[in-house]
Amino acid sequence: MPHDTPLIATVVAGLGLAFVFGTIAQRFRVPPLVGYLLAGVAVGPFTPGFVADQALATELAELGIILLMFGVGLHFSLNDLLSVRAIAVPGAIAQIAVATLMGLGLALLMGWTVGAGLVFGLALSVASTVVLLRALQERRLMDTERGKIAVGWLIVEDLAMVLALVLFPAVASLQGGDGAALTSDPLAARFGLGLTGVLVLTLIKIAVFIALMLVVGRRLIPWVLHYIAHTGSRELFRLTVLAIALCIAFGATKLFGVSLALGAFFAGMMLRESPLSQRAAQETLPLRDAFAVLFFVSVGMLFDPLSVVREPWPFAATLFVIVVGKSLAALLIVVLFRHPMATALMISASLAQIGEFSFILAELGVALNLLPKAGRDLILAGAIVSIMLNPLVFAVVDWLTSRLEKPQASSPTAAASEPVPVTELQDHTILVGYGRVGSIVGDALHQRSAPFLAVEASDDMVAKLKERGIEALMGNAARASVLRATNPAAARSLVIAIPEAFEAGQIVEQARAANADIQIIARAHSDAEVDHLKALGADIVIMGEREIARGMIEELDRARPGTVRAAEQDSAA
């Protein structure tokens, strides 16, 4: 019998085509997210063939945003957020103001109203949560000072957009739009609050939500997780983590008018108080990745490729504001706050795109009769193309950063931009990664007074290592310039303690090319990763599960000598 299954069809078509196009993109050394966007275009209403349910895809994408921001909160403490407030708050506000003014100017040139220009400019000012975080995670920048500034900047942008969404109906009434029909706050609608009243009410609700999370959530959420963990049920623990993320995000939206992303972020930040936060992050990772892919597919479904042909010059101007205009504004702001040029470039690249909040603002603007439908089409086209261009923008920034980091003796700022020189260590060990595994190896080497150099992506960890008198280098060892600074040609051994097999493979390949005799020890999580790293030149690849099993066997053999070995021989026979 026939079945009406739009949800299943949307998920299957979205993930299936995302896999195909993502694999093709990866094959041509293009970021997979470009393939995910093209998969969305393929199942969208503007291309022939199967058309997925756009509304369902958008709601599934919202789940991805919730889980992604929840994961960010698990790794981002309140102290991290407060530590970057001096740059993130004024920087984000100034950048939003500049981008909004540029969008307003473009709108006025196209003959739109001031209200339409404000909606258009705000939509162009806010970066995509998913794209920004994916870029930081791929470059292992989440725990660095630059990453913390970018995330803090993102949180301020989200708060500003929450205020904008609440104020839009009031602005629409003043501009002659249909604000009364879509007043977003029921209390404001009931009591007939004006623009000032709506703003004050919104600020109070956000303050109450944050206070509630800090006072109650900070204690209750870790306690609940600890209680469930002691039941011993992994299934129930995973369910608890997901329930906390989704319920708080949804409740924050319905009760306090806070965005789903912001509610999930605070839920994760409160859960970080628990020692089980690392395990919680691991449990949500598969779902987070799957729904993040659906987000990109849903964005691709909104894109009409012919809109670029119909309005080439307005589209080019819109893309210029997104990729160049607001990025230059962010660059200048960060430099004015006396941060390194590398930090300014990275943040400007992170913000050179727009995403989910822009779509929400555009849809609300059209519904309020503030923004013409042509404005929504320009915002969607600008979002799609800017997301596709973002990897290229990062590649340009990486190139510029590497050029700026070259020693410039004639420049008065050379000392600030000059990279760490090549180490003077000889016959030493290069330790890549100083996390849970790397720190144990590093502590053992330090206790034995063995010469070694640590490479870490975290600013805080590098600072702590230097305080202990351990030579450390900040950066991604997969980058040729960073690995070169560790002097692999003169090193005795290389220990790769990071869990990312792809990056580890790049490090192995470069180190083996620099020194044919260097001993390379790496870690892996599967037999396929073991084979991959050994094929690239690793001497020893240790898989954690095997070592745990061997340790257990040794303990059993110590308790009952010969029993386990006899059993092994019987099974082999």
C-alpha positions in Angstrom: 0.0 0.0 0.0 1.3 3.6 -0.7 2.8 5.6 2.2 3.1 9.3 2.5 6.6 9.8 4.0 7.8 13.3 3.3 10.1 13.3 6.4 11.8 10.0 5.4 12.1 11.1 1.8 13.6 14.5 2.8 16.2 12.9 5.1 17.1 10.2 2.7 17.4 12.5 -0.3 19.3 15.2 1.7 21.8 12.9 3.3 22.2 10.6 0.3 22.9 13.4 -2.2 25.0 15.2 0.4 27.2 12.1 0.6 27.5 11.9 -3.2 28.3 15.6 -3.7 30.4 15.9 -0.6 32.6 12.9 -1.7 33.0 14.5 -5.2 33.9 17.9 -3.6 36.5 16.2 -1.3 37.9 14.4 -4.3 38.6 17.7 -6.0 40.0 19.2 -2.8 37.0 21.4 -2.2 35.4 21.5 1.3 32.6 19.0 1.6 30.1 21.7 2.7 30.1 23.0 -0.9 28.9 19.6 -2.0 26.2 19.7 0.7 25.0 23.0 -0.6 24.9 21.7 -4.2 22.9 18.7 -2.9 20.3 21.1 -1.5 20.1 22.9 -4.9 19.6 19.5 -6.6 16.6 18.6 -4.4 15.2 22.2 -4.3 12.2 23.6 -6.1 14.2 25.5 -8.6 15.8 22.4 -10.3 14.0 19.6 -12.2 13.4 16.2 -10.6 12.6 15.3 -7.0 11.7 18.2 -4.7 12.2 17.6 -1.0 9.9 19.1 1.7 11.6 22.5 2.3 9.8 23.2 5.6 10.8 19.8 7.0 14.4 20.3 5.9 14.5 23.7 7.7 13.2 22.3 10.9 15.7 19.4 10.8 18.4 22.0 10.2 17.3 23.8 13.4 18.0 20.6 15.3 21.5 20.7 14.0 22.0 24.3 15.1 20.8 23.4 18.6 23.2 20.5 18.9 26.1 22.4 17.4 25.7 25.3 19.8 25.2 23.0 22.7 28.5 21.3 21.8 30.2 24.7 21.6 28.9 25.6 25.1 30.3 22.4 26.4 33.8 23.6 25.5 33.3 27.3 26.2 33.2 28.4 29.9 31.7 31.6 31.3 35.3 32.8 32.0 36.2 32.4 28.3 33.2 34.5 27.4 34.0 37.2 29.9 37.7 37.2 29.0 36.9 38.4 25.4 34.1 40.8 26.3 36.3 43.8 25.8 36.7 43.1 22.1 33.7 40.9 21.3 31.0 43.3 22.6 32.1 46.6 21.0 33.6 44.8 18.0 30.4 42.9 17.1 28.2 46.0 17.7 30.4 48.2 15.6 30.6 45.6 12.8 26.8 45.1 12.8 26.4 48.9 12.6 28.8 49.3 9.6 27.3 46.3 7.7 23.7 47.6 8.3 24.6 51.1 7.0 26.2 49.5 3.9 23.1 47.4 3.3 20.9 50.5 3.9 22.8 52.5 1.4 22.5 49.7 -1.2 18.8 49.4 -0.5 18.2 53.2 -1.0 20.1 53.0 -4.3 17.7 50.3 -5.4 14.7 52.6 -4.5 13.6 50.7 -1.3 12.3 52.3 1.9 14.4 52.9 5.0 12.7 50.1 6.8 13.5 47.7 4.0 17.1 48.9 4.1 17.4 48.3 7.8 16.1 44.7 7.5 18.4 44.1 4.5 21.4 45.6 6.2 20.9 43.6 9.4 20.5 40.4 7.4 23.8 41.0 5.8 25.6 41.8 9.1 25.2 38.5 11.0 27.4 35.4 10.2 26.2 31.8 10.1 26.7 29.9 13.3 27.2 26.6 11.6 29.7 27.9 9.0 31.8 29.9 11.5 32.0 27.0 14.0 32.8 24.4 11.3 35.7 26.7 10.0 37.1 27.0 13.6 36.8 23.3 14.3 38.5 22.2 11.0 41.4 24.5 11.9 41.5 23.4 15.6 41.0 27.1 16.7 38.2 26.6 19.1 40.5 26.7 22.2 42.7 29.5 21.0 42.3 33.2 21.8 41.3 33.8 18.2 38.6 31.1 18.4 37.3 32.5 21.7 37.0 36.0 20.3 35.2 34.7 17.2 32.7 32.7 19.4 32.2 35.6 21.7 31.6 37.9 18.7 29.0 35.3 17.4 27.2 35.3 20.8 26.9 39.1 20.8 25.6 39.0 17.2 23.0 36.4 18.2 21.8 38.6 21.1 21.6 41.6 18.8 19.5 39.6 16.3 17.1 38.4 19.1 16.5 42.1 19.9 16.0 42.9 16.2 13.4 40.1 15.7 11.4 41.4 18.7 11.6 45.0 17.6 10.8 44.4 13.9 7.0 44.5 14.3 7.1 47.8 16.1 9.4 49.2 13.4 7.0 47.9 10.8 4.1 49.8 12.3 6.2 53.0 12.3 7.1 52.4 8.6 3.6 51.6 7.5 4.1 47.8 7.4 1.9 45.1 8.9 3.5 45.1 12.3 0.2 44.7 14.2 -0.4 41.3 12.5 2.9 39.8 13.6 3.9 41.3 17.0 6.3 38.7 18.1 5.9 39.2 21.8 2.4 38.3 23.3 3.0 40.5 26.3 3.9 43.5 24.2 0.8 42.8 22.0 -1.5 42.5 25.1 -0.4 45.7 26.8 0.2 47.7 23.6 3.8 48.4 24.4 5.6 50.9 22.2 9.1 50.6 20.7 10.8 51.5 24.0 8.6 49.2 26.1 9.3 46.2 23.7 13.0 46.9 24.0 13.0 47.1 27.8 10.8 43.9 28.0 13.1 42.0 25.8 16.2 43.0 27.8 14.5 42.0 31.0 13.5 38.6 29.6 17.0 37.9 28.3 18.5 38.9 31.7 16.0 36.7 33.6 17.0 33.7 31.3 20.7 34.2 31.8 20.3 34.7 35.6 18.1 31.5 35.8 20.8 29.5 33.9 23.6 30.9 36.1 21.8 30.4 39.4 19.6 27.3 38.9 21.0 25.6 35.7 24.6 25.8 36.8 23.7 23.4 39.7 20.7 21.5 38.5 22.0 20.4 35.1 25.3 18.8 36.3 23.4 17.1 39.1 20.9 15.5 36.8 23.7 14.3 34.5 25.6 12.8 37.5 22.5 11.1 38.7 21.8 9.5 35.3 25.5 8.5 34.9 25.3 6.5 38.1 22.5 4.4 36.7 25.1 2.8 34.4 22.8 3.1 31.3 24.7 4.6 28.4 21.4 4.8 26.4 19.8 6.8 29.2 22.8 9.1 29.5 22.8 9.9 25.8 19.0 10.6 26.0 19.6 12.9 29.0 22.2 14.9 27.1 19.9 15.4 24.1 16.9 16.1 26.3 18.8 18.8 28.2 20.0 20.5 25.0 16.7 20.4 23.1 14.3 21.2 26.1 16.4 24.2 27.3 16.7 25.6 23.8 13.0 25.2 23.0 12.0 26.5 26.5 14.3 29.5 26.2 12.6 30.4 22.8 9.1 30.0 24.0 9.4 31.5 27.5 12.1 34.1 27.1 12.2 34.9 23.4 15.8 33.8 23.2 17.0 32.1 20.0 17.3 28.3 19.9 21.0 28.6 19.3 21.6 30.9 22.2 19.5 28.8 24.6 21.4 25.6 23.6 24.7 27.4 24.0 23.9 28.4 27.6 22.7 24.9 28.3 26.1 23.5 27.2 28.0 26.1 29.1 26.2 25.2 32.3 26.8 21.5 31.7 30.5 22.2 31.3 30.5 22.6 35.1 30.2 18.8 35.2 33.3 16.5 34.9 31.1 14.5 32.5 31.0 17.3 29.9 33.6 15.6 27.7 31.6 12.4 27.5 28.4 14.4 26.8 30.1 16.1 23.9 31.2 12.8 22.4 27.6 11.4 22.8 26.1 14.2 20.8 28.8 14.4 18.1 27.3 11.9 15.5 23.8 13.6 15.6 25.5 17.0 15.5 27.3 16.2 12.3 24.3 14.6 10.6 22.0 17.5 11.3 24.7 20.1 10.4 24.8 18.5 7.0 21.0 18.8 6.7 21.4 22.5 7.6 23.6 23.1 4.5 21.2 21.0 2.4 18.2 23.1 3.6 20.1 26.3 2.7 20.9 25.0 -0.8 17.1 24.3 -1.3 16.4 28.0 -0.9 18.7 29.0 -3.7 17.3 29.9 -7.2 20.4 29.9 -9.5 18.5 32.0 -12.1 18.2 34.9 -9.5 21.8 35.7 -10.0 21.2 36.0 -13.8 18.1 38.1 -13.4 19.7 40.7 -11.0 23.5 40.5 -11.6 24.5 43.9 -10.3 22.4 44.0 -7.1 23.7 40.5 -6.4 27.3 41.5 -7.0 26.9 44.5 -4.7 25.2 42.4 -2.0 28.0 39.8 -2.2 30.6 42.6 -1.9 29.0 43.9 1.3 29.0 40.4 2.8 32.5 39.1 1.8 34.5 42.4 1.6 32.6 45.2 3.3 31.8 43.8 6.7 35.0 41.7 6.7 37.1 44.8 6.3 35.1 46.5 9.1 35.8 43.6 11.4 39.5 43.6 10.4 39.9 47.3 11.2 38.0 47.0 14.5 40.2 44.1 15.7 43.4 45.9 14.7 42.2 49.1 16.5 41.9 47.0 19.6 45.6 46.2 19.2 45.2 42.5 18.5 47.7 40.7 16.1 47.0 40.9 12.4 46.7 37.1 12.2 43.8 37.3 14.7 42.2 40.2 12.7 42.4 38.2 9.5 41.0 35.1 10.9 38.0 36.8 12.5 37.3 38.8 9.3 37.4 35.5 7.3 35.0 33.9 9.8 32.5 36.7 9.3 32.6 36.8 5.5 29.4 34.9 5.1 25.7 35.0 6.3 23.4 32.2 7.2 20.4 31.1 9.4 19.6 34.3 11.2 19.7 36.2 7.8 17.0 33.8 6.5 14.9 34.4 9.6 15.2 38.2 9.3 14.4 38.1 5.6 11.3 35.9 6.0 10.0 38.2 8.8 10.8 41.3 6.8 8.7 40.0 3.9 5.9 38.9 6.2 5.8 42.4 7.8 5.7 44.0 4.3 9.0 45.8 5.2 11.3 43.9 2.8 10.4 43.3 -0.9 10.7 39.7 -2.1 13.6 40.8 -4.3 15.5 41.6 -1.1 14.9 38.1 0.2 16.2 36.6 -3.0 19.3 38.7 -2.8 19.9 37.7 0.8 19.5 34.0 -0.1 21.8 34.2 -3.1 24.4 36.2 -1.1 24.2 33.5 1.7 24.7 30.6 -0.7 27.6 32.1 -2.6 29.3 33.6 0.5 29.2 30.2 2.2 30.6 28.6 -0.9 33.4 31.2 -1.1 34.2 31.1 2.6 36.8 28.2 2.3 38.5 30.3 -0.5 38.5 33.3 1.8 40.2 31.3 4.5 42.7 30.0 2.0 43.6 33.6 1.1 43.8 34.5 4.8 46.1 31.5 5.5 48.4 32.7 2.6 48.4 36.3 3.9 49.1 35.1 7.4 52.0 33.0 6.3 53.4 36.0 4.4 53.0 38.3 7.3 54.6 35.9 9.7 57.9 36.0 7.7 60.6 38.0 9.5 60.7 41.6 8.4 63.7 43.2 9.9 62.9 46.6 8.5 59.4 46.7 9.9 58.9 48.1 13.4 56.2 45.5 14.0 58.4 42.6 13.0 58.7 41.4 16.5 54.9 41.1 16.9 54.3 39.3 13.6 57.5 37.2 13.4 56.8 33.5 14.0 58.6 31.3 16.5 62.0 30.5 15.0 63.2 27.0 14.2 64.0 25.3 17.5 67.7 24.9 18.4 66.9 21.4 19.9 68.8 18.5 18.4 68.1 14.8 18.8 64.8 15.7 20.4 61.2 14.5 20.4 58.4 16.4 18.7 55.2 15.9 20.6 52.1 17.0 18.6 49.1 17.6 20.9 49.1 18.0 24.6 45.6 16.8 25.5 44.7 13.7 27.5 47.2 11.5 25.7 49.9 14.0 24.9 50.1 15.4 28.4 50.9 11.9 29.8 53.7 11.4 27.2 54.9 15.0 27.8 55.0 14.6 31.6 57.0 11.4 31.3 59.5 13.0 28.9 59.8 16.0 31.2 60.4 13.9 34.3 63.2 12.0 32.4 64.7 15.4 31.3 64.5 14.2 27.7 64.6 17.1 25.2 61.2 17.6 23.5 59.1 20.3 21.9 55.3 20.4 22.2 53.0 21.6 19.4 49.6 22.7 20.6 46.6 24.7 19.1 45.5 26.1 22.5 47.0 29.4 23.6 46.3 28.7 27.2 48.1 25.3 27.1 51.1 26.8 25.3 51.3 29.5 28.0 51.2 26.9 30.8 53.9 24.7 29.2 56.2 27.7 28.8 55.6 28.6 32.5 56.9 25.1 33.4 60.0 25.6 31.3 58.8 23.3 28.4 59.5 24.6 24.9 56.1 24.8 23.1 54.9 26.0 19.8 51.3 27.2 19.1 49.7 26.1 15.8 48.6 23.2 13.6 51.5 20.9 13.0 49.9 19.9 9.7 50.9 23.3 8.3 54.4 23.1 6.7 55.5 26.4 8.4 54.7 25.1 11.9 56.2 21.7 11.4 59.4 23.2 9.9 59.8 25.3 13.1 60.0 22.0 15.1 63.2 21.1 13.2 62.1 17.5 12.2 65.4 17.1 10.2 67.4 17.0 13.4 64.8 15.2 15.6 65.1 11.7 16.9 61.3 10.9 17.2 57.9 12.3 16.5 54.9 11.5 18.7 51.5 12.4 17.2 49.0 12.4 20.1 46.1 14.1 18.3 43.0 11.9 17.4 42.5 13.3 13.9 43.8 10.7 11.5 43.6 13.0 8.5 45.8 15.7 10.1 48.1 13.1 11.5 48.6 11.6 8.0 49.7 15.0 6.7 52.2 15.4 9.6 53.6 11.9 9.1 54.1 12.5 5.4 55.9 15.8 5.8 58.0 14.6 8.7 59.1 11.5 6.8 60.1 13.7 3.8 62.2 15.9 6.1 63.9 13.1 7.9 64.0 9.5 6.6 65.4 8.2 9.9 63.0 9.9 12.3 60.9 7.5 14.5 57.2 8.3 14.1 54.7 7.1 16.6 51.0 7.9 16.1 47.6 7.0 17.6 44.5 5.6 15.8 41.0 4.6 16.5 40.5 1.9 13.8 42.3 -0.6 11.7 41.7 1.5 8.7 43.5 4.5 10.4 46.4 2.2 11.4 46.9 1.1 7.8 46.5 4.7 6.5 49.2 6.1 8.8 51.6 3.2 8.3 51.2 3.6 4.5 52.3 7.3 4.9 55.4 6.4 6.8 54.5 5.9 10.5 56.7 3.3 12.3 54.4 2.5 15.1 50.6 3.2 15.3 48.9 2.5 18.6 45.2 1.8 18.7 43.7 2.6 22.1 41.3 -0.3 22.1 44.0 -2.8 21.5 46.2 -1.5 24.3 43.2 -1.6 26.7 42.6 -5.2 25.8 46.2 -6.1 26.2 46.3 -4.5 29.6 43.2 -6.5 30.7 44.8 -9.7 29.4 48.0 -9.0 31.3 46.1 -8.4 34.5 44.1 -11.7 34.1 47.4 -13.5 33.2 49.0 -12.1 36.4 46.1 -13.3 38.5 46.0 -16.8 36.9 49.3 -17.4 35.1 48.9 -19.3 31.9 45.1 -19.4 31.8 44.5 -16.6 29.3 47.4 -17.7 27.1 46.1 -21.3 27.1 42.7 -20.0 26.1 44.2 -17.9 23.3 46.1 -21.0 22.0 42.9 -23.1 22.0 41.0 -20.5 20.1 43.8 -20.1 17.6 43.8 -23.9 17.0 
